[in-house]
Amino acid sequence: MSESTRPDPDAEGPLASDPASSEASSAEAESRPAVETSTAKESAAAGALVQRRRFLARVSIGLGAVGGLAIGAPLVGFVVAPLGREVPRLWRSVGKVRDFRIGETVNVKFVDTSPLPWAGVTANTGAWLRRISEDTFTAFAINCAHLGCPVRWLADARLFMCPCHGGVYYEDGTVAAGPPPHPLSQYLVRIEGDEVLIRADPIPFD
């Protein structure tokens, strides 16, 4: 056989293999599962973080709702409770019988039927009291039947007058002029011993 046809041991044939390349491929194959495992762990951690944030957000919303109810419930009760509460009818003393002269109309003060602990002077209300005879009194509401402004008694004119919208009433409380839709409301009056008592009823307004 001639030298030209002898196979060269150093020549690289199609089936020749590189040891370094084989080692790199093996290392890459071995490292791929580790990379995939790390990525899966990171995805799981990110998912857990999202779930934790959602849970905390829901807890915050729930606590906010509970706090809002805790604050709002007393306020709602404060506004709504008086609507269903029956207003008491109480008799209030406004003075001694001897303090009032026959034919005279005077302003008297007494405490409202349902005063609140913090009402202060606003719990006081009043009426126009007139002594008709020895044992007979009549009392008119101090508030105008129109919008509740306090009316004045004009002794010389024998009229009640509202300074807000010009309502005028005769001395018996009937409407003389202006916007009032009905006469002045009246209180019940009675005498107990030497005391004059007025029944403090709620006054209606139109």
Phi, psi and omega in degrees: 000137181281160180295335183287338182259358181287134180291139180272118180296338180273350182286145180265115178268177181294339182259002182290146182237146179262119180300321181295320180294322179295320180295320179296320180295319179295319180295319179295319179295323180288326183280339183298315177300325179295319179295316180297321178296318179296318179296320179295321179294318179296319179296319179295320179295319179296319178296319178296322178296318178297316179297320180295318179296319178297318179298314180296323178296318179294320178297318179297317179296317179297316179295322177296320179295318179297317178297320178297319177294320180297325180279320186282331183300313178298324180293317178297318178298322180296323182281320188275326186305316181297337182293328181260005182266133179283128181281126182289152173254107184243146176268125182245135177283135179240005177144177178276152179301319183293347181283349186241133180264146180298133178086354182264140177249121183229157177272128178240151181247146174203167183277141180301163184291328183226067181291143176267153183302329183260010186291329180063223182291342180291347176285347180277139174228186184207177178205161173262113184254132179234131175269117184270321180211192182302322185231020181234129178230155170227146183227130179253145175298143180280348185264135178297143180288352181280288181231012173089007177295149179289131180269156178251149174260120178260100187297320181295320182273348184058045182224152167262137181226137176263123183282348185282308185229017173079019177291138181230137180232146172289172184293342176270005177092353179285157185285130176259324182193165175092191188275354182304131183279345181203170181298169175298138176292153181237151175260152171284141181231140175213165180245129175235111185066241176250016181258140172263124183244140175243134176276116186278089176265155172297143182259123179281148175229147178257000000 
